[in-house]
Amino acid sequence: MQSSLSLLLLAFSRAHGLRVAAVPMFGAGRAATAVPPRAAAAQALEPSALEPVGLRGVRTAAAPPRAAIVQAQEQPGLPGLSKLYGAAGLASAAAWSTCSLIALSTHPVASINAACGLRHNVLTIAQALALPLPLAWAVTSALRSAASVGWGRLRSATYRRLNLGLAAASAWMAAAAYWQPAFAYGYDMFPLPLKLGATAVHGCTAVLCLGAWVRSVEPTSSGHYLPRIVRGLAGSVACLAPKAASDDPDAAAGRDGRNEYALTTLLFAWFAVLPVVSPFPLATVPAILGKRMSRAYSGWTWLAATVCYVLKDAAERGRISASTFITLRRGLAAGTAAHLAVVGLKLAGVDGGGLLLPGRGLWQFYANAMAVPFAAGVSVAMHGLACFVACTPVQEADK
């Protein structure tokens, strides 16, 4: 009797779409009991019931809410910061160009100034602008493009390194503009308005880049950022050797530029420090700007080392053909090619004689560089190698 009632109740419940549960009846056996519709609806809203059911009744993982997906995909750009990067690049280039024009258009020693002439001054000013202007354009363009995407892009290691590199270079040039005698062998050639203006421009650029870097990273557990900079710099030195390097020019790791970028990073970093710790005439290399601007130029040499390290890392990750690194390669190639072109004119003897044209101008006007032929030769080779690797990117077929 109980069995018949149970079967009848079970059939009735299934016919009306009710869930059933087994409960004891009359203290013996178990029968199917109908679950009220409200309780069935509550059970249907349980998390386990909300999981989608795939084919053949196999449960699959629940998809994330659509709002979470949209929020993850939407990363608002930073048009204000992007414009600030562009303005900082133009202002820094203008400040450096003006300082170079004032410091190098005449020599403070009257006898040397009378012997130099206009052609020598033009070549020296061109030497001061050859690498810095294309490099400033490339770095600020890369940062401006990243800022237009948003903080998610600026938080990547590439742009953190570029921010720190440009901040360090700008801080150095701000100090060189304000305390020119300490950087220029005692010469003080900048009028006060230019000194204050150049210091303000380079200082604001340094603050902008450093502020963006702080916003894009997390401090250490102690709440400070300096330990992060120290550890990052030490880690970069430790990772300077190219990963999975190859001496086979036909291998992918031997032709993607990582070896050349690693070597140029080391050389540019060394030549950024050399003028600071060395006396003249060695301090004039690699800028070849004499005693007035060679040490201030170390900021640009350091920025070139940063760019080479970023390109080395991109080559190791197979990202050397991305738009950011194309921009950096173009700036490095243009700057080093222009630097070599001016050096070639000086060596040929356009400035009063040299290796090809008659005269003693090369040894008279560039006595400091000619007094250290080994360092000067390594500097020329460094710029040549950087120009070569920046102009020979990996082709799509080689990847």
HELIX and SHEET records of a PDB file:
HELIX    1   1 GLN A    2  ALA A   15  1                                  14    
HELIX    2   2 PRO A   37  ALA A   44  1                                   8    
HELIX    3   3 PRO A   47  LEU A   50  1                                   4    
HELIX    4   4 LEU A   55  GLY A   57  5                                   3    
HELIX    5   5 ARG A   66  GLN A   73  1                                   8    
HELIX    6   6 PRO A   79  LEU A  104  1                                  26    
HELIX    7   7 ALA A  110  ALA A  130  1                                  21    
HELIX    8   8 PRO A  132  VAL A  149  1                                  18    
HELIX    9   9 TRP A  151  LEU A  154  1                                   4    
HELIX   10  10 ALA A  157  TYR A  178  1                                  22    
HELIX   11  11 GLN A  180  PHE A  183  1                                   4    
HELIX   12  12 LEU A  192  SER A  216  1                                  25    
HELIX   13  13 LEU A  226  ALA A  238  1                                  13    
HELIX   14  14 ALA A  252  ARG A  255  1                                   4    
HELIX   15  15 ARG A  258  VAL A  277  1                                  20    
HELIX   16  16 LEU A  282  THR A  284  5                                   3    
HELIX   17  17 GLY A  290  MET A  293  1                                   4    
HELIX   18  18 SER A  298  GLU A  316  1                                  19    
HELIX   19  19 SER A  323  ALA A  348  1                                  26    
HELIX   20  20 GLY A  361  PHE A  365  1                                   5    
HELIX   21  21 ALA A  367  MET A  370  1                                   4    
HELIX   22  22 PRO A  373  CYS A  391  1                                  19    
HELIX   23  23 GLU A  396  ASP A  398  5                                   3    
SHEET    1   A 2 VAL A  20  MET A  25  0                                        
SHEET    2   A 2 ALA A  28  ALA A  34 -1                                        
END                                                                             
